[in-house]
Amino acid sequence: MHSTLIVARMNAHSATDVADLFTAFDATDMPHAMGTRRRQLFSYRGLYFHLQDFDTADGGERIETAKTDPRFVAISQDLKPFIEAYDPATWRSPADAMAQRFYHWSAR
């Protein structure tokens, strides 16, 4: 399984709006098209964490392909009032907001 963690800024009062947007998005076939196995959203003191698990390590490639889908474009636009870049000066794409894993452990 491949995981990504996007870190951004979000007002805690926006959590319900963001969850509603992803509820509608995840009810489509888009998660399957991107290879998404699980999505988890977290907030902490003005920060937003979007943890996404993929079936295989090609999740990033499948997301690149999905970026042109009108539903992907729409949710990206719909999230803009609620989610802002952690560092707007350096943000160009979600890849600029992805945390780098430096340790992993799992049970066998």
N, C-alpha and C positions, 0 to 999 in steps of 0.2 A: 504494500500500500504506500502511496505517496501522499504527503500532506503539505499544505501551504498555510501560512498564517499571515494575514494582512493586518497591519496596525494603522489606525487612523484616529481622528478625533470625532467625538459625537457627544452631543448633549444627552445626558441620561434620560431626559424627558422624551427623547425621540425613539427610544427603544421599541415601543409598540408600533410606531409607524414603519420602522425598518423591518421589524419582524413580519408585519403584514405584507410588505412588498416581497419579502423572500418567501412567505407562505404561498402567495399567488405564483411567483416564479417557479418554485419547486413543485407546484402542482402540474406544470407542463412537462414536456419531454426533454427540456433543456438540461436538467441535471444528468440524465442518462446520456445525452449527446456529448456532454463534457466529461463523462466518466466519473461523476461525483457519486461517492458512496455515502458521505455524511457531511452535513454542514452544521457548524455550531457558531453562534454569535455570543460574544461576551462584551460587557462594558465594565469599566473600572475608572472612576474619578476622571471622567471626561475623555477616556480612551475607548476605542472600539477595536475589538479583536474578532476577526473572521477566520475561523479554522475550517478548512475544507480538506476532506480526505477523498482520494481518488482510488479507483480500482487498481490502476497500474501507474508506473512512473511516467507514462506519456500524458498525464493529466494536463501539464502545461501546454503541450502541443494541441490537445483537443480544445483547450480554452482559446488558444490563438485562432483556431478554426471557427469557434463559436462566436468570436467577437463581432463578426459581421452579421450575425443573425439579428433581425429586428427586435426580438425579445431581449437579447443581451444588451443591445444598444438602449432599449427603453428602460430597463432596470438601472442601468448605469446613470441615465439621466434622472430617473425618479429618485435615486439615492442622493443626488447632489445637494438638495436642501438640508439633508440630515447628516451626511458624512463629509468631512473635509480632510484633506491630506494632512498627515502628521507634520510634514515639512513641505509646505507649498512651494518653496524656492527650488526644491530638487525633484518634485513629483512630475512625472510625465506619463506614467501608466501604473497599474496595480503592482507591477514588478518592482517599482521603486518604493513600495510600502510593505514588501514581504520581509518578515523577520527571517533571520538565518538560524537554523537549528544548529546548536553546538554540542548537544548531548541527546542521546536516545537510549532508552532501555525498554524491553518488552519481555513478557513471560514467554517461555517456549511452549 
